[in-house]
């Protein structure tokens, strides 16, 4: 279903650009405004059904929105142009031990770039890299991440080869968190060795406040310790 999701997302995003232009160039009247508002509602419905993976209903909704603004254009009440909107497979990876607003911020930024695919770290790998076991096991963390609205697909990482799921997903973009301990240059070279030289490696520059799963765990322990 990956290609179908990409096609529908492109349709939705392109219609969003056209609708914005149509509203900016529309004749000033209550009737035209109401039609444009109805088109916006259909577009919002399309985004909702897209998030659920219901591509048929999403396509129907965006087609209704397109028909409305197309009718206004044919009547000479607005103008707009179709602009191709590129949608990419965007890869995000992490432990996601305790989901917090910082995670949601990263995933929302990934969604702005395309369809977020998430690699959830395995328990053994977390213990090896962080020196402690995760609070939640890998299956529970995978379930939680998969349920988040911006996430298109989530998979578990590989126990031996961290690039194996990357090769399987074949993303166009890899988005790193601001504090993620990954060297972009080294990652790019490793991707080239796997035939993924065209992948763009980006890093989110800003972070949302000071959210950290480790800090939240420590704070929870302090609070619980004080209450006993």
Kinemage of the C-alpha trace (Angstrom):
@kinemage 1
@onewidth
@group {chain A} dominant
@subgroup {mainchain}
@vectorlist {calphas} color= white
{ca unk a 1} P 0.000 0.000 0.000
{ca unk a 2} L 3.012 2.310 0.093
{ca unk a 3} L 2.706 3.632 -3.465
{ca unk a 4} L -1.039 4.166 -3.089
{ca unk a 5} L -0.481 6.165 0.092
{ca unk a 6} L 2.084 8.329 -1.685
{ca unk a 7} L -0.276 9.008 -4.596
{ca unk a 8} L -3.156 10.006 -2.327
{ca unk a 9} L -0.895 12.183 -0.164
{ca unk a 10} L 0.371 13.974 -3.296
{ca unk a 11} L -3.216 14.532 -4.435
{ca unk a 12} L -4.227 15.913 -1.037
{ca unk a 13} L -1.219 18.217 -0.747
{ca unk a 14} L -1.515 19.499 -4.334
{ca unk a 15} L -5.193 20.248 -3.810
{ca unk a 16} L -4.297 22.115 -0.622
{ca unk a 17} L -1.978 24.410 -2.601
{ca unk a 18} L -4.618 24.937 -5.292
{ca unk a 19} L -7.294 25.675 -2.712
{ca unk a 20} L -5.124 28.257 -0.988
{ca unk a 21} L -4.543 30.031 -4.296
{ca unk a 22} L -8.228 29.782 -5.204
{ca unk a 23} L -9.236 31.451 -1.942
{ca unk a 24} L -6.686 34.234 -2.385
{ca unk a 25} L -7.939 34.990 -5.923
{ca unk a 26} L -11.665 34.371 -5.409
{ca unk a 27} L -14.446 36.872 -5.984
{ca unk a 28} L -15.585 38.490 -2.739
{ca unk a 29} L -19.059 37.159 -2.039
{ca unk a 30} L -20.732 35.162 0.696
{ca unk a 31} L -21.717 32.373 -1.697
{ca unk a 32} L -18.189 31.900 -3.035
{ca unk a 33} L -16.829 31.956 0.494
{ca unk a 34} L -19.245 29.232 1.558
{ca unk a 35} L -18.257 27.015 -1.378
{ca unk a 36} L -14.575 27.464 -0.605
{ca unk a 37} L -15.247 26.643 3.040
{ca unk a 38} L -17.055 23.471 1.976
{ca unk a 39} L -14.056 22.528 -0.185
{ca unk a 40} L -11.793 23.056 2.837
{ca unk a 41} L -13.994 20.754 4.923
{ca unk a 42} L -13.790 18.040 2.279
{ca unk a 43} L -10.020 18.469 2.239
{ca unk a 44} L -9.864 18.097 6.025
{ca unk a 45} L -11.947 14.931 5.729
{ca unk a 46} L -9.516 13.634 3.110
{ca unk a 47} L -6.597 14.206 5.481
{ca unk a 48} L -8.444 12.400 8.253
{ca unk a 49} L -9.222 9.337 6.156
{ca unk a 50} L -5.659 9.358 4.813
{ca unk a 51} L -4.398 9.155 8.404
{ca unk a 52} L -6.613 6.103 8.909
{ca unk a 53} L -5.263 4.405 5.806
{ca unk a 54} L -8.665 4.622 4.063
{ca unk a 55} L -7.316 5.755 0.694
{ca unk a 56} L -10.577 5.234 -1.221
{ca unk a 57} L -12.591 7.566 1.015
{ca unk a 58} L -9.713 10.048 1.181
{ca unk a 59} L -9.559 10.179 -2.615
{ca unk a 60} L -13.336 10.652 -2.836
{ca unk a 61} L -13.231 13.558 -0.378
{ca unk a 62} L -10.387 15.362 -2.117
{ca unk a 63} L -12.116 14.815 -5.471
{ca unk a 64} L -15.235 16.549 -4.111
{ca unk a 65} L -13.077 19.472 -3.004
{ca unk a 66} L -11.434 19.633 -6.424
{ca unk a 67} L -14.830 19.640 -8.134
{ca unk a 68} L -16.024 22.599 -6.072
{ca unk a 69} L -13.073 24.871 -6.798
{ca unk a 70} L -13.034 23.720 -10.426
{ca unk a 71} L -16.682 24.785 -10.749
{ca unk a 72} L -15.830 28.215 -9.334
{ca unk a 73} L -13.014 28.551 -11.862
{ca unk a 74} L -15.297 27.582 -14.760
{ca unk a 75} L -17.751 30.272 -13.638
{ca unk a 76} L -14.961 32.852 -13.622
{ca unk a 77} L -15.177 33.321 -9.847
{ca unk a 78} L -11.614 32.303 -9.053
{ca unk a 79} L -8.340 31.148 -10.579
{ca unk a 80} L -5.710 28.670 -9.492
{ca unk a 81} L -2.992 26.491 -10.946
{ca unk a 82} L -1.984 22.925 -10.198
{ca unk a 83} L 1.480 22.614 -8.719
{ca unk a 84} L 3.098 19.241 -8.260
{ca unk a 85} L 3.831 18.575 -4.616
{ca unk a 86} L 6.542 16.020 -3.970
{ca unk a 87} L 5.874 13.563 -1.169
{ca unk a 88} L 8.698 11.437 0.191
{ca unk a 89} L 9.177 8.445 2.424
{ca unk a 90} L 10.653 9.998 5.553
{ca unk a 91} L 12.502 7.787 8.007
{ca unk a 92} L 12.738 8.455 11.734
{ca unk a 93} L 14.399 6.092 14.208
{ca unk a 94} L 14.596 5.989 17.967
{ca unk a 95} L 13.811 4.213 21.221
{ca unk a 96} L 10.481 5.926 21.944
{ca unk a 97} L 10.580 4.560 25.478
{ca unk a 98} L 8.177 7.095 26.954
{ca unk a 99} L 6.277 9.080 24.330
{ca unk a 100} L 6.442 12.808 25.060
{ca unk a 101} L 5.730 16.068 23.165
{ca unk a 102} L 9.286 16.113 21.817
{ca unk a 103} L 8.618 12.855 19.965
{ca unk a 104} L 5.351 14.214 18.592
{ca unk a 105} L 7.109 17.359 17.430
{ca unk a 106} L 9.740 15.333 15.551
{ca unk a 107} L 7.102 13.134 13.939
{ca unk a 108} L 4.975 16.136 12.952
{ca unk a 109} L 8.003 17.643 11.206
{ca unk a 110} L 8.571 14.322 9.442
{ca unk a 111} L 4.946 14.377 8.310
{ca unk a 112} L 5.437 17.822 6.806
{ca unk a 113} L 8.104 16.277 4.573
{ca unk a 114} L 6.129 13.185 3.581
{ca unk a 115} L 5.013 9.816 4.930
{ca unk a 116} L 6.831 9.030 8.193
{ca unk a 117} L 8.259 5.523 8.546
{ca unk a 118} L 9.610 4.815 12.034
{ca unk a 119} L 12.204 2.290 13.157
{ca unk a 120} L 11.756 1.403 16.826
{ca unk a 121} L 14.932 0.237 18.561
{ca unk a 122} L 15.091 -3.343 19.829
{ca unk a 123} L 15.358 -3.986 23.568
{ca unk a 124} L 18.816 -5.539 23.284
{ca unk a 125} L 20.142 -2.603 21.263
{ca unk a 126} L 18.743 -0.093 23.753
{ca unk a 127} L 20.436 -1.899 26.636
{ca unk a 128} L 23.739 -1.961 24.741
{ca unk a 129} L 23.737 1.713 23.715
{ca unk a 130} L 22.119 3.308 26.775
{ca unk a 131} L 23.446 0.995 29.449
{ca unk a 132} L 19.948 0.283 30.755
{ca unk a 133} L 16.927 -1.690 29.680
{ca unk a 134} L 13.982 0.282 28.295
{ca unk a 135} L 11.017 0.822 30.595
{ca unk a 136} L 8.639 -0.584 27.986
{ca unk a 137} L 9.435 -3.640 25.897
{ca unk a 138} L 9.908 -3.357 22.153
{ca unk a 139} L 6.483 -4.725 21.199
{ca unk a 140} L 4.661 -2.256 23.430
{ca unk a 141} L 6.772 0.618 22.130
{ca unk a 142} L 6.063 -0.475 18.559
{ca unk a 143} L 2.328 -0.595 19.279
{ca unk a 144} L 2.337 2.907 20.755
{ca unk a 145} L 4.372 4.438 17.925
{ca unk a 146} L 2.202 2.733 15.297
{ca unk a 147} L -0.908 4.322 16.838
{ca unk a 148} L 0.392 7.897 16.568
{ca unk a 149} L -1.431 9.961 13.964
{ca unk a 150} L 1.592 11.238 11.975
{ca unk a 151} L 3.093 7.740 11.623
{ca unk a 152} L 2.421 5.923 8.371
{ca unk a 153} L 4.283 2.741 9.306
{ca unk a 154} L 6.460 1.559 12.195
{ca unk a 155} L 8.782 -1.460 12.328
{ca unk a 156} L 11.268 -2.917 14.768
{ca unk a 157} L 14.954 -2.410 14.112
{ca unk a 158} L 17.378 -5.214 13.315
{ca unk a 159} L 19.398 -6.798 16.115
{ca unk a 160} L 22.637 -6.928 14.109
{ca unk a 161} L 22.433 -4.538 11.151
{ca unk a 162} L 20.857 -1.154 11.885
{ca unk a 163} L 20.720 -0.308 8.174
{ca unk a 164} L 18.807 -3.432 7.141
{ca unk a 165} L 15.327 -1.932 7.723
{ca unk a 166} L 16.499 1.306 6.089
{ca unk a 167} L 17.350 -0.616 2.913
{ca unk a 168} L 13.952 -2.322 3.031
{ca unk a 169} L 12.054 0.953 3.445
{ca unk a 170} L 14.224 2.858 0.929
{ca unk a 171} L 13.378 6.359 2.176
{ca unk a 172} L 14.073 9.537 0.264
{ca unk a 173} L 14.719 11.437 3.517
{ca unk a 174} L 16.105 10.471 6.933
{ca unk a 175} L 15.210 12.961 9.658
{ca unk a 176} L 17.389 12.910 12.780
{ca unk a 177} L 16.416 14.372 16.113
{ca unk a 178} L 18.402 17.405 17.339
{ca unk a 179} L 20.247 15.377 19.987
{ca unk a 180} L 20.388 12.019 18.204
{ca unk a 181} L 23.901 10.573 18.450
{ca unk a 182} L 24.360 9.947 14.735
{ca unk a 183} L 27.069 11.453 12.534
{ca unk a 184} L 25.429 12.626 9.316
{ca unk a 185} L 28.608 12.237 7.257
{ca unk a 186} L 29.251 8.684 8.406
{ca unk a 187} L 25.600 7.734 7.873
{ca unk a 188} L 25.648 9.156 4.350
{ca unk a 189} L 28.746 7.100 3.470
{ca unk a 190} L 27.180 3.931 4.850
{ca unk a 191} L 24.021 4.576 2.858
{ca unk a 192} L 26.075 5.004 -0.310
{ca unk a 193} L 27.588 1.562 0.248
{ca unk a 194} L 24.056 0.112 0.321
{ca unk a 195} L 22.988 1.796 -2.903
{ca unk a 196} L 21.123 4.616 -1.173
{ca unk a 197} L 23.299 7.532 -2.247
{ca unk a 198} L 20.302 9.707 -3.102
{ca unk a 199} L 18.898 9.681 0.451
{ca unk a 200} L 18.934 13.123 2.078
{ca unk a 201} L 20.003 13.087 5.716
{ca unk a 202} L 18.488 16.010 7.603
{ca unk a 203} L 18.627 16.984 11.253
{ca unk a 204} L 15.896 18.806 13.116
{ca unk a 205} L 17.685 21.889 14.391
{ca unk a 206} L 15.345 22.961 17.114
{ca unk a 207} L 13.968 20.837 19.936
{ca unk a 208} L 10.705 21.260 21.786
{ca unk a 209} L 11.672 22.521 25.226
{ca unk a 210} L 13.896 20.025 27.066
{ca unk a 211} L 11.893 16.836 26.738
{ca unk a 212} L 13.885 13.647 27.217
{ca unk a 213} L 12.661 10.139 28.031
{ca unk a 214} L 15.610 9.596 30.379
{ca unk a 215} L 14.925 12.856 32.227
{ca unk a 216} L 11.238 12.005 32.498
{ca unk a 217} L 12.105 8.597 33.970
{ca unk a 218} L 14.384 10.233 36.541
{ca unk a 219} L 11.735 12.800 37.434
{ca unk a 220} L 9.115 10.088 37.801
{ca unk a 221} L 11.413 8.177 40.159
{ca unk a 222} L 11.971 11.322 42.238
{ca unk a 223} L 8.262 12.088 42.429
{ca unk a 224} L 7.363 8.498 43.306
{ca unk a 225} L 10.168 8.373 45.846
{ca unk a 226} L 8.858 11.503 47.556
{ca unk a 227} L 5.307 10.155 47.690
{ca unk a 228} L 6.230 6.909 49.453
